[in-house]
Amino acid sequence: MTTNQLPLSQDTVEDLFTLVYVYIDDYLKAAARSGLFTLPNEPHQKGTYAELMTIGLVGDLLGAASQQKWVAQVRFTYRALFPCLPDRTRYLRIQLNLEGIYADLALRLPHPDDDTVYVIDSKPLPICAGARYRRPRAMSEAASGRGGHAGYSEKGRFYGFKLHGVIDDHGMIVRFAITPANVSDPPMARALLNEGEAIIVIGDRGYQGCGEYAQPKGNALQPRPWWGAMRWVRKTIETVFSRLDRSFHLMLPQLNSFRSIRAHVCRKIAAHNLALFFGGL
């Protein structure tokens, strides 16, 4: 990868590893001191948790599509930085176990202020689409639903999950949830947004009646105020979702459990927010 393609304005991949490692190591130490969580202290462990999180996040920042291939490349190319790493299967198991820590890291990075305007929307996370979505599936947590974007099938139907997200005016994902595809947007909006919060939240027509500023439907008797600028602000979350797909490969690979899907999405969101935090997007 050439220098001008590196995120976060780092000169080399080694510098990017160092930048991310220092932040992650400080975060883990501060969280452990505060009692937020306690990481296992196993004797003869290969690779610290800060190192393994750094490898995963840098892989996402560099657009690595496969964690297996990425950790093999790190083991071969950056042996000087990571001289002692666990085998591939243990590395992947540890990444699964770090799901909650990645989520906490992602949500602690934003620094919203009182004047922030938030945008809410949902994004399909299909496991399969088209006629295949009718077939029985072993992943019982998933469900069939209708995508917000046509193209998953002839009728917009898909089988899988939804990512519900709230972003601030910097593009940071400040709240999110992963639900089966048949969960509608209004109930999740009420769950993600505390009642009585003095904040401005903009959504699309699907969020009518949830207390947010939503583009009014044509038959609304008492539509809330809606200005043209709100439409463009609302589209920022579509840009964030598109960036997660293009740059961070959010669209689900061949994952065989809801747990692995949650860990995958939490790490991608943490990488996205980390890039914004360091001014790299």
CORNORVEN-V528859 format. One record per residue. N is the residue number from 1. RES is the residue in three letters. SS is DSSP state (~ for helix, > for strand, _ for the rest). OMEGA is omega in whole degrees, 0 to 359 (none if undefined). NEAR is the number of other ideal C-beta (glycine too) atoms within 10 Angstrom. Layout:
# CORNORVEN-V528859
n:N res:RES ss:SS omega:OMEGA near:NEAR
n:N res:RES ss:SS omega:OMEGA near:NEAR
This chain:
# CORNORVEN-V528859
n:1 res:MET ss:_ omega:181 near:10
n:2 res:THR ss:_ omega:185 near:5
n:3 res:THR ss:~ omega:184 near:11
n:4 res:ASN ss:~ omega:177 near:6
n:5 res:GLN ss:~ omega:183 near:8
n:6 res:LEU ss:_ omega:176 near:17
n:7 res:PRO ss:~ omega:175 near:19
n:8 res:LEU ss:~ omega:173 near:17
n:9 res:SER ss:~ omega:177 near:13
n:10 res:GLN ss:_ omega:183 near:18
n:11 res:ASP ss:_ omega:183 near:9
n:12 res:THR ss:_ omega:176 near:11
n:13 res:VAL ss:~ omega:178 near:18
n:14 res:GLU ss:~ omega:177 near:12
n:15 res:ASP ss:~ omega:178 near:14
n:16 res:LEU ss:~ omega:176 near:23
n:17 res:PHE ss:~ omega:182 near:20
n:18 res:THR ss:~ omega:180 near:14
n:19 res:LEU ss:~ omega:183 near:18
n:20 res:VAL ss:~ omega:182 near:24
n:21 res:TYR ss:~ omega:181 near:20
n:22 res:VAL ss:~ omega:180 near:12
n:23 res:TYR ss:~ omega:182 near:18
n:24 res:ILE ss:~ omega:180 near:24
n:25 res:ASP ss:~ omega:177 near:16
n:26 res:ASP ss:~ omega:180 near:11
n:27 res:TYR ss:~ omega:182 near:18
n:28 res:LEU ss:~ omega:180 near:19
n:29 res:LYS ss:~ omega:179 near:11
n:30 res:ALA ss:~ omega:180 near:11
n:31 res:ALA ss:~ omega:179 near:17
n:32 res:ALA ss:~ omega:179 near:13
n:33 res:ARG ss:~ omega:182 near:8
n:34 res:SER ss:~ omega:181 near:8
n:35 res:GLY ss:_ omega:181 near:7
n:36 res:LEU ss:_ omega:174 near:14
n:37 res:PHE ss:_ omega:178 near:11
n:38 res:THR ss:_ omega:179 near:8
n:39 res:LEU ss:_ omega:178 near:14
n:40 res:PRO ss:_ omega:177 near:8
n:41 res:ASN ss:_ omega:184 near:6
n:42 res:GLU ss:_ omega:178 near:7
n:43 res:PRO ss:_ omega:177 near:4
n:44 res:HIS ss:_ omega:179 near:5
n:45 res:GLN ss:_ omega:179 near:14
n:46 res:LYS ss:_ omega:180 near:15
n:47 res:GLY ss:_ omega:177 near:17
n:48 res:THR ss:_ omega:178 near:16
n:49 res:TYR ss:~ omega:176 near:18
n:50 res:ALA ss:~ omega:179 near:19
n:51 res:GLU ss:~ omega:183 near:19
n:52 res:LEU ss:~ omega:175 near:23
n:53 res:MET ss:~ omega:179 near:24
n:54 res:THR ss:~ omega:179 near:25
n:55 res:ILE ss:~ omega:180 near:26
n:56 res:GLY ss:~ omega:183 near:28
n:57 res:LEU ss:~ omega:179 near:24
n:58 res:VAL ss:~ omega:175 near:24
n:59 res:GLY ss:~ omega:177 near:22
n:60 res:ASP ss:~ omega:179 near:26
n:61 res:LEU ss:~ omega:180 near:24
n:62 res:LEU ss:_ omega:176 near:17
n:63 res:GLY ss:_ omega:178 near:14
n:64 res:ALA ss:_ omega:183 near:19
n:65 res:ALA ss:_ omega:183 near:11
n:66 res:SER ss:_ omega:177 near:12
n:67 res:GLN ss:~ omega:180 near:19
n:68 res:GLN ss:~ omega:180 near:12
n:69 res:LYS ss:~ omega:182 near:12
n:70 res:TRP ss:~ omega:181 near:19
n:71 res:VAL ss:~ omega:175 near:23
n:72 res:ALA ss:~ omega:178 near:13
n:73 res:GLN ss:~ omega:179 near:15
n:74 res:VAL ss:~ omega:181 near:23
n:75 res:ARG ss:~ omega:183 near:16
n:76 res:PHE ss:~ omega:189 near:8
n:77 res:THR ss:~ omega:186 near:11
n:78 res:TYR ss:_ omega:180 near:16
n:79 res:ARG ss:_ omega:180 near:11
n:80 res:ALA ss:_ omega:179 near:7
n:81 res:LEU ss:_ omega:184 near:15
n:82 res:PHE ss:_ omega:186 near:20
n:83 res:PRO ss:_ omega:185 near:10
n:84 res:CYS ss:_ omega:181 near:11
n:85 res:LEU ss:_ omega:177 near:18
n:86 res:PRO ss:_ omega:177 near:15
n:87 res:ASP ss:_ omega:189 near:11
n:88 res:ARG ss:~ omega:184 near:14
n:89 res:THR ss:~ omega:178 near:9
n:90 res:ARG ss:~ omega:177 near:14
n:91 res:TYR ss:~ omega:181 near:22
n:92 res:LEU ss:~ omega:177 near:16
n:93 res:ARG ss:~ omega:179 near:12
n:94 res:ILE ss:~ omega:177 near:17
n:95 res:GLN ss:~ omega:176 near:20
n:96 res:LEU ss:~ omega:183 near:13
n:97 res:ASN ss:~ omega:182 near:14
n:98 res:LEU ss:_ omega:183 near:20
n:99 res:GLU ss:~ omega:183 near:18
n:100 res:GLY ss:~ omega:180 near:13
n:101 res:ILE ss:~ omega:176 near:21
n:102 res:TYR ss:~ omega:180 near:23
n:103 res:ALA ss:~ omega:179 near:19
n:104 res:ASP ss:~ omega:178 near:16
n:105 res:LEU ss:~ omega:182 near:24
n:106 res:ALA ss:~ omega:186 near:24
n:107 res:LEU ss:~ omega:176 near:17
n:108 res:ARG ss:~ omega:180 near:15
n:109 res:LEU ss:~ omega:182 near:21
n:110 res:PRO ss:_ omega:177 near:18
n:111 res:HIS ss:_ omega:182 near:11
n:112 res:PRO ss:_ omega:176 near:13
n:113 res:ASP ss:_ omega:186 near:7
n:114 res:ASP ss:_ omega:183 near:6
n:115 res:ASP ss:_ omega:184 near:8
n:116 res:THR ss:_ omega:171 near:17
n:117 res:VAL ss:> omega:182 near:16
n:118 res:TYR ss:> omega:177 near:23
n:119 res:VAL ss:> omega:182 near:25
n:120 res:ILE ss:> omega:177 near:25
n:121 res:ASP ss:> omega:177 near:24
n:122 res:SER ss:> omega:183 near:27
n:123 res:LYS ss:> omega:177 near:22
n:124 res:PRO ss:> omega:172 near:21
n:125 res:LEU ss:> omega:187 near:21
n:126 res:PRO ss:> omega:168 near:23
n:127 res:ILE ss:> omega:175 near:20
n:128 res:CYS ss:> omega:182 near:18
n:129 res:ALA ss:> omega:180 near:19
n:130 res:GLY ss:~ omega:182 near:14
n:131 res:ALA ss:~ omega:183 near:10
n:132 res:ARG ss:~ omega:186 near:13
n:133 res:TYR ss:~ omega:180 near:21
n:134 res:ARG ss:~ omega:183 near:11
n:135 res:ARG ss:_ omega:178 near:8
n:136 res:PRO ss:_ omega:181 near:4
n:137 res:ARG ss:_ omega:181 near:16
n:138 res:ALA ss:_ omega:182 near:7
n:139 res:MET ss:_ omega:189 near:17
n:140 res:SER ss:_ omega:181 near:8
n:141 res:GLU ss:_ omega:182 near:15
n:142 res:ALA ss:_ omega:179 near:22
n:143 res:ALA ss:> omega:176 near:18
n:144 res:SER ss:> omega:181 near:18
n:145 res:GLY ss:> omega:180 near:24
n:146 res:ARG ss:> omega:184 near:15
n:147 res:GLY ss:_ omega:175 near:21
n:148 res:GLY ss:_ omega:180 near:17
n:149 res:HIS ss:_ omega:178 near:11
n:150 res:ALA ss:_ omega:177 near:10
n:151 res:GLY ss:_ omega:177 near:9
n:152 res:TYR ss:_ omega:174 near:22
n:153 res:SER ss:_ omega:182 near:18
n:154 res:GLU ss:_ omega:181 near:10
n:155 res:LYS ss:_ omega:180 near:10
n:156 res:GLY ss:_ omega:181 near:15
n:157 res:ARG ss:> omega:176 near:18
n:158 res:PHE ss:> omega:179 near:27
n:159 res:TYR ss:> omega:180 near:25
n:160 res:GLY ss:> omega:187 near:24
n:161 res:PHE ss:> omega:173 near:27
n:162 res:LYS ss:> omega:170 near:25
n:163 res:LEU ss:> omega:176 near:21
n:164 res:HIS ss:> omega:184 near:21
n:165 res:GLY ss:> omega:173 near:23
n:166 res:VAL ss:> omega:179 near:22
n:167 res:ILE ss:> omega:174 near:26
n:168 res:ASP ss:_ omega:185 near:20
n:169 res:ASP ss:_ omega:173 near:15
n:170 res:HIS ss:_ omega:183 near:15
n:171 res:GLY ss:_ omega:177 near:18
n:172 res:MET ss:_ omega:173 near:22
n:173 res:ILE ss:> omega:187 near:24
n:174 res:VAL ss:> omega:176 near:19
n:175 res:ARG ss:> omega:178 near:17
n:176 res:PHE ss:> omega:178 near:20
n:177 res:ALA ss:> omega:177 near:14
n:178 res:ILE ss:> omega:184 near:19
n:179 res:THR ss:> omega:170 near:20
n:180 res:PRO ss:> omega:187 near:17
n:181 res:ALA ss:_ omega:183 near:23
n:182 res:ASN ss:_ omega:177 near:13
n:183 res:VAL ss:_ omega:183 near:18
n:184 res:SER ss:_ omega:186 near:13
n:185 res:ASP ss:~ omega:184 near:21
n:186 res:PRO ss:~ omega:179 near:16
n:187 res:PRO ss:~ omega:179 near:12
n:188 res:MET ss:~ omega:176 near:21
n:189 res:ALA ss:~ omega:179 near:23
n:190 res:ARG ss:~ omega:180 near:15
n:191 res:ALA ss:~ omega:183 near:13
n:192 res:LEU ss:~ omega:183 near:17
n:193 res:LEU ss:_ omega:181 near:20
n:194 res:ASN ss:_ omega:180 near:9
n:195 res:GLU ss:_ omega:179 near:6
n:196 res:GLY ss:_ omega:178 near:6
n:197 res:GLU ss:_ omega:181 near:10
n:198 res:ALA ss:_ omega:180 near:5
n:199 res:ILE ss:_ omega:178 near:15
n:200 res:ILE ss:> omega:180 near:15
n:201 res:VAL ss:> omega:182 near:20
n:202 res:ILE ss:> omega:178 near:23
n:203 res:GLY ss:> omega:177 near:26
n:204 res:ASP ss:_ omega:185 near:20
n:205 res:ARG ss:~ omega:181 near:12
n:206 res:GLY ss:~ omega:182 near:16
n:207 res:TYR ss:~ omega:177 near:24
n:208 res:GLN ss:_ omega:177 near:17
n:209 res:GLY ss:_ omega:180 near:11
n:210 res:CYS ss:_ omega:181 near:17
n:211 res:GLY ss:_ omega:180 near:16
n:212 res:GLU ss:_ omega:171 near:22
n:213 res:TYR ss:> omega:181 near:19
n:214 res:ALA ss:> omega:178 near:24
n:215 res:GLN ss:_ omega:186 near:18
n:216 res:PRO ss:_ omega:174 near:15
n:217 res:LYS ss:_ omega:184 near:10
n:218 res:GLY ss:_ omega:183 near:6
n:219 res:ASN ss:_ omega:181 near:6
n:220 res:ALA ss:_ omega:180 near:14
n:221 res:LEU ss:_ omega:180 near:6
n:222 res:GLN ss:_ omega:183 near:5
n:223 res:PRO ss:_ omega:175 near:13
n:224 res:ARG ss:_ omega:179 near:13
n:225 res:PRO ss:_ omega:180 near:7
n:226 res:TRP ss:_ omega:181 near:14
n:227 res:TRP ss:_ omega:182 near:9
n:228 res:GLY ss:~ omega:181 near:6
n:229 res:ALA ss:~ omega:180 near:9
n:230 res:MET ss:~ omega:180 near:18
n:231 res:ARG ss:~ omega:181 near:12
n:232 res:TRP ss:~ omega:176 near:9
n:233 res:VAL ss:~ omega:181 near:16
n:234 res:ARG ss:~ omega:182 near:21
n:235 res:LYS ss:_ omega:180 near:14
n:236 res:THR ss:~ omega:180 near:18
n:237 res:ILE ss:~ omega:174 near:23
n:238 res:GLU ss:~ omega:175 near:15
n:239 res:THR ss:~ omega:179 near:11
n:240 res:VAL ss:~ omega:179 near:22
n:241 res:PHE ss:~ omega:179 near:21
n:242 res:SER ss:~ omega:178 near:12
n:243 res:ARG ss:~ omega:176 near:16
n:244 res:LEU ss:~ omega:178 near:22
n:245 res:ASP ss:~ omega:188 near:13
n:246 res:ARG ss:~ omega:188 near:11
n:247 res:SER ss:_ omega:186 near:18
n:248 res:PHE ss:_ omega:177 near:21
n:249 res:HIS ss:_ omega:181 near:17
n:250 res:LEU ss:_ omega:184 near:23
n:251 res:MET ss:_ omega:195 near:13
n:252 res:LEU ss:_ omega:170 near:16
n:253 res:PRO ss:_ omega:181 near:12
n:254 res:GLN ss:_ omega:179 near:6
n:255 res:LEU ss:_ omega:190 near:15
n:256 res:ASN ss:_ omega:177 near:10
n:257 res:SER ss:_ omega:177 near:12
n:258 res:PHE ss:~ omega:178 near:15
n:259 res:ARG ss:~ omega:180 near:13
n:260 res:SER ss:~ omega:177 near:18
n:261 res:ILE ss:~ omega:179 near:23
n:262 res:ARG ss:~ omega:181 near:19
n:263 res:ALA ss:~ omega:179 near:22
n:264 res:HIS ss:~ omega:183 near:23
n:265 res:VAL ss:~ omega:180 near:23
n:266 res:CYS ss:~ omega:180 near:22
n:267 res:ARG ss:~ omega:179 near:26
n:268 res:LYS ss:~ omega:179 near:24
n:269 res:ILE ss:~ omega:177 near:26
n:270 res:ALA ss:~ omega:179 near:27
n:271 res:ALA ss:~ omega:178 near:26
n:272 res:HIS ss:~ omega:181 near:25
n:273 res:ASN ss:~ omega:179 near:23
n:274 res:LEU ss:~ omega:178 near:24
n:275 res:ALA ss:~ omega:177 near:22
n:276 res:LEU ss:~ omega:180 near:20
n:277 res:PHE ss:~ omega:179 near:18
n:278 res:PHE ss:_ omega:176 near:18
n:279 res:GLY ss:_ omega:184 near:9
n:280 res:GLY ss:_ omega:179 near:15
n:281 res:LEU ss:_ omega:none near:17
